[in-house]
Amino acid sequence: MSHKAPEPGSGMPFARAGRSGLVLPRLSLGLWQNFGESSPFTAQRDLVLHAYERGIVHFDLANNYGPPAGSAEATFGRLLATDLRGHRDELLVSTKAGYRMGPGPYGEGGSRKYLLSSLDASLRRLGTDHVDVFYSHRFDPTTPLRETIGALATAVSSGRATYAAISSYSAERTTEALAVADDLGLPLVLHQPSYSMLNRWIEAPGPGARSLLDVAGDSGTGLIVFSPLAQGMLSDRYLDGVPPDSRAARSISLRPEHLAPENLARIRALREVASGRGEPLARTAIAWTLRDPRVTSVLVGARTTAQVDENLAALDAPPFTTDELAAIDAVTTETAPDGSRRPLDTGINIWAARSSDL
């Protein structure tokens, strides 16, 4: 391997996932986009190996990541067989199943058939006999929750996964899933929700007045949050229009209507907070997601090694002052009827209707 492996104590901070024995780097690399056939393999190789060299040992995938679906796992499997050969036990590799992967009635959802057949296909693409974490990628209201969580239990008991987890479940559904898992004797060590300054849904109280943050903290479930930059909105990229090569221009996970004037005004206000800290907005946005001790790790995406380094710089950001947090709250929350503050619905939680609102 041409890149140097991270050394113990190399500077990457780690945190424990809730009350489990699993620890994660505070910054993890998600391979959701820019990691399929649309990008040169050499660029993807450099990105992964550079991240690994900098101490990012957790790589997060899903069966449908690419594009096309499956190609991200295949690419990472190619690296496991070559540059990362012999380093498998130093890595934390996760994958998921739940969203549409293939045609027909067994190509998505939370059924036992889909989850386990998808996991087997993921293992073939990755060229490994197990993943470290296997997620139910979304709540599926058409499948009994006991069947979905039972499939995760089988994945663990069969050795195809070391840990089980869920993603994008609401506070209510997470509570239900934890109860089922406990009955089955299965720890759910992680929950992976979207979270950013513009998408604070995990703070919103659900039934029983508990938020997803509360449920995770009370149950000892680790949180690894994704999309901390709100699909690129929490940067300078869209303040002067929509670049032709951007996600918004291609309507890939970010639609032009998300860049409504009121959201752009919020982004400009947040940039002022970042400027006062002497940081670019993206760095402040990532550091902000890690301010809560219930958040174990933040998943970032990157196209270049320079972006990886910029994201890592957020780990050295200074703590937020009371005034800075108040300024962020002023543009990203609103006053509820009872006088408390609640997250604003900025319309950019694109996973809500397909999971967290169900």
C-alpha positions in Angstrom: 0.0 0.0 0.0 1.5 3.3 -1.0 -0.2 5.3 1.7 0.9 5.1 5.3 -1.4 3.4 7.7 -2.6 5.5 10.7 -0.6 5.0 13.8 -2.2 4.6 17.3 -2.4 8.0 18.9 -2.0 9.7 15.5 -4.4 12.5 16.6 -7.8 11.2 15.4 -10.2 11.4 18.4 -12.5 8.5 18.9 -15.8 8.2 20.9 -17.8 5.3 22.2 -21.1 4.4 20.5 -23.5 4.9 23.4 -22.9 2.3 26.1 -21.6 -0.3 23.6 -18.0 -1.5 23.3 -17.7 0.0 19.8 -15.7 3.2 19.3 -15.8 5.3 16.1 -13.6 8.1 14.8 -15.2 11.4 15.4 -15.2 11.9 11.7 -16.2 9.1 9.4 -16.3 9.0 5.6 -19.5 8.3 3.8 -19.4 6.9 0.3 -22.9 7.9 -0.7 -22.1 9.9 -3.8 -19.0 10.5 -6.0 -18.0 6.9 -5.4 -19.3 5.0 -8.4 -18.8 4.8 -12.1 -19.2 8.5 -12.5 -15.8 9.2 -10.9 -12.4 7.8 -12.0 -11.2 4.9 -9.9 -7.8 6.6 -9.3 -9.6 9.6 -7.7 -11.7 7.3 -5.5 -8.6 5.3 -4.5 -6.7 8.5 -3.5 -9.6 9.7 -1.5 -10.1 6.6 0.6 -6.4 6.0 1.2 -5.8 9.6 2.1 -8.7 9.4 4.6 -7.3 6.2 6.0 -3.8 7.7 6.3 -5.4 10.6 8.3 -7.0 8.2 10.8 -10.5 7.9 9.3 -10.9 4.2 9.7 -14.7 4.1 9.4 -16.2 3.8 5.8 -19.9 3.9 5.5 -21.7 2.4 2.5 -25.2 1.1 1.4 -26.3 -1.3 -1.2 -27.6 1.5 -3.5 -24.7 3.9 -3.2 -22.9 4.8 -6.4 -24.1 5.7 -9.0 -25.1 3.2 -10.3 -26.5 1.2 -7.3 -23.9 -1.3 -6.0 -20.9 0.4 -7.5 -19.7 2.1 -4.3 -19.5 -1.3 -2.6 -17.8 -2.8 -5.6 -15.2 0.0 -5.7 -14.5 -0.3 -2.0 -14.2 -4.1 -2.4 -11.6 -3.5 -5.0 -9.6 -1.5 -2.6 -10.0 -4.1 0.2 -8.5 -6.6 -2.2 -5.6 -4.5 -3.2 -4.3 -1.4 -1.3 -6.1 -2.2 1.9 -5.4 -6.0 1.8 -4.2 -7.1 5.2 -5.8 -4.1 6.9 -9.4 -5.3 7.2 -9.3 -5.7 10.9 -8.2 -2.1 11.3 -11.3 -0.8 9.5 -14.9 -0.3 10.4 -17.0 -1.1 7.3 -20.8 -0.5 7.4 -23.5 -1.0 4.9 -27.3 -0.8 4.7 -30.4 -2.0 3.0 -33.9 -0.5 2.9 -34.3 1.8 -0.1 -34.9 0.7 -3.7 -32.0 -1.4 -4.9 -33.5 -3.6 -7.6 -36.8 -4.2 -9.6 -39.7 -6.2 -8.4 -41.4 -6.7 -5.0 -38.1 -7.8 -3.3 -36.0 -4.9 -4.3 -36.6 -2.6 -1.3 -38.2 -2.4 2.1 -37.7 -4.0 5.5 -38.6 -7.7 4.8 -36.4 -10.5 5.9 -36.0 -11.7 2.4 -34.8 -8.3 1.1 -32.5 -7.4 4.0 -30.7 -10.7 4.1 -30.4 -11.2 0.3 -29.2 -7.6 0.0 -26.6 -8.2 2.7 -25.3 -11.3 0.9 -25.0 -9.3 -2.3 -23.2 -6.5 -0.5 -20.7 -9.0 0.9 -20.1 -10.4 -2.6 -19.4 -6.9 -3.9 -17.2 -6.0 -1.0 -15.3 -9.3 -1.2 -15.5 -9.9 2.5 -17.3 -12.4 4.7 -18.8 -9.8 7.1 -19.4 -6.1 7.6 -18.9 -4.5 11.0 -22.2 -2.7 11.0 -25.4 -3.6 9.1 -28.3 -1.1 9.1 -31.9 -1.2 8.4 -31.7 1.9 6.2 -35.2 3.1 6.8 -38.4 2.3 8.7 -40.8 0.3 6.5 -44.5 0.6 7.5 -45.5 -2.4 5.3 -43.3 -4.9 7.2 -43.8 -5.9 10.9 -41.0 -4.3 12.9 -40.2 -7.6 14.5 -39.4 -9.1 11.1 -37.1 -6.2 10.2 -35.2 -6.3 13.5 -35.3 -10.1 13.4 -33.4 -10.0 10.1 -30.8 -7.8 11.7 -30.5 -10.3 14.5 -29.9 -13.1 12.0 -27.3 -11.0 10.2 -25.4 -10.8 13.5 -26.0 -14.4 14.7 -24.8 -15.8 11.4 -21.6 -13.8 11.5 -22.4 -11.7 8.4 -22.4 -8.6 10.6 -20.7 -7.8 13.9 -23.2 -5.1 15.0 -26.8 -4.1 14.0 -28.1 -0.6 13.6 -30.9 1.5 12.2 -31.1 4.7 10.2 -33.6 7.6 9.8 -36.1 6.1 12.3 -38.2 8.6 14.2 -38.0 8.9 18.0 -41.2 6.8 18.3 -40.1 4.1 15.8 -36.7 4.0 17.4 -38.3 3.4 20.8 -40.3 0.6 19.3 -37.3 -0.9 17.5 -35.2 -0.9 20.7 -38.0 -2.7 22.5 -38.2 -5.4 19.8 -34.4 -5.7 19.7 -34.2 -6.0 23.5 -36.8 -8.8 23.4 -34.6 -10.6 20.8 -31.5 -10.1 22.7 -30.0 -7.8 20.0 -28.2 -4.6 20.9 -28.8 -1.8 18.4 -25.5 0.0 18.8 -26.0 2.9 16.4 -28.7 5.1 14.8 -27.7 7.1 11.7 -30.0 10.2 11.1 -29.5 13.3 9.0 -28.6 16.3 11.1 -27.3 19.8 10.4 -27.9 23.4 11.5 -30.6 23.6 8.7 -32.1 20.1 9.5 -32.5 19.7 13.3 -35.3 17.2 13.2 -33.6 14.9 15.7 -34.1 17.6 18.4 -37.8 17.9 17.9 -40.0 16.3 20.7 -42.0 13.2 19.6 -44.6 11.3 21.5 -43.9 11.5 25.2 -42.0 14.8 24.6 -38.8 12.9 23.9 -36.6 13.7 20.9 -34.5 11.2 19.0 -31.5 12.7 20.8 -33.3 11.9 24.1 -34.1 8.4 23.1 -30.6 7.7 22.0 -29.1 9.2 25.1 -31.5 7.3 27.5 -31.0 4.0 25.8 -27.2 4.2 25.3 -27.5 4.1 21.5 -24.8 5.9 19.6 -25.7 8.5 17.0 -23.6 8.9 13.8 -25.1 11.8 11.9 -24.9 12.4 8.2 -25.3 15.3 5.8 -23.9 17.8 8.3 -23.5 20.3 5.4 -27.2 19.9 4.4 -26.2 18.5 1.0 -23.7 21.3 0.4 -26.0 24.2 1.4 -23.8 25.0 4.5 -21.0 26.2 2.4 -20.3 29.2 0.1 -21.2 27.1 -2.9 -24.8 28.4 -3.5 -24.7 31.9 -2.3 -24.1 33.4 -5.7 -26.3 31.0 -7.8 -26.4 27.4 -8.7 -23.1 26.1 -10.2 -23.8 23.9 -13.3 -21.9 20.9 -11.8 -23.6 21.0 -8.5 -26.1 18.6 -6.8 -28.8 21.3 -7.0 -28.3 21.7 -10.8 -28.6 18.0 -11.3 -31.4 17.6 -8.6 -29.3 15.0 -6.9 -30.3 15.0 -3.2 -30.7 18.8 -3.4 -33.4 20.5 -5.4 -33.3 24.2 -6.5 -36.4 24.9 -4.4 -34.3 24.1 -1.3 -32.3 27.2 -2.1 -35.3 29.5 -1.4 -34.6 33.1 -0.4 -35.3 32.4 3.2 -32.9 29.5 3.3 -30.2 31.6 1.6 -30.7 34.3 4.2 -30.3 31.7 7.0 -27.0 30.5 5.3 -25.7 34.0 5.1 -26.5 34.6 8.8 -24.7 31.3 9.7 -21.7 32.4 7.6 -21.5 35.5 9.8 -21.3 33.3 12.9 -18.5 31.2 11.2 -16.6 34.4 10.2 -16.7 35.6 13.8 -15.1 32.3 14.7 -12.4 32.7 12.0 -13.7 29.7 10.2 -15.3 28.8 6.9 -19.0 27.9 7.2 -18.5 24.2 6.4 -16.0 23.8 9.3 -18.4 25.5 11.7 -21.3 23.3 10.5 -19.4 20.1 11.1 -18.1 21.2 14.5 -21.7 22.2 15.5 -23.0 18.7 14.9 -20.4 17.3 17.3 -21.2 19.7 20.1 -23.7 17.3 21.7 -22.1 14.4 23.6 -24.8 12.0 22.4 -23.4 12.3 18.9 -20.6 9.7 18.5 -19.4 10.6 15.0 -20.3 12.7 12.0 -20.3 11.3 8.4 -18.9 13.5 5.8 -18.7 13.1 2.0 -15.9 14.4 -0.1 -14.8 14.6 -3.7 -11.1 15.5 -3.1 -8.4 14.9 -0.6 -8.4 18.6 0.1 -12.0 18.4 1.2 -11.2 15.5 3.5 -8.5 17.7 5.2 -10.8 20.7 5.4 -13.5 18.5 7.1 -10.9 17.1 9.5 -10.0 20.7 10.5 -13.4 20.9 12.2 -12.2 18.5 14.9 -9.8 21.2 16.0 -12.5 24.0 16.1 -12.9 25.8 19.4 -15.9 25.2 21.6 -19.0 27.2 20.8 -19.7 30.2 23.0 -23.2 30.8 24.5 -23.6 33.8 22.2 -22.6 31.8 19.1 -25.1 29.0 19.9 -27.8 31.7 20.5 -27.0 33.3 17.1 -27.3 29.9 15.4 -30.6 29.1 17.2 -32.0 32.5 16.2 -32.0 31.5 12.5 -32.6 27.8 12.8 -35.3 27.4 15.4 -38.6 29.1 16.2 -40.7 29.7 19.3 -43.3 26.9 20.0 -46.7 27.7 21.5 -45.5 26.7 24.9 -42.7 29.2 24.7 -39.9 26.7 24.1 -37.7 26.7 21.0 -38.2 24.0 18.3 -36.3 23.3 15.1 -37.5 25.1 12.0 -38.8 23.0 9.1 -36.6 24.3 6.3 -37.9 21.6 3.9 -34.6 20.0 3.3 -35.0 16.7 5.2 -35.5 14.7 2.0 -35.7 11.4 3.9 -38.6 12.5 6.1 -41.6 11.2 4.0 -39.8 7.9 3.3 -38.8 7.1 6.9 -38.6 9.5 9.8 -42.2 10.9 9.4 -43.7 7.4 9.3 
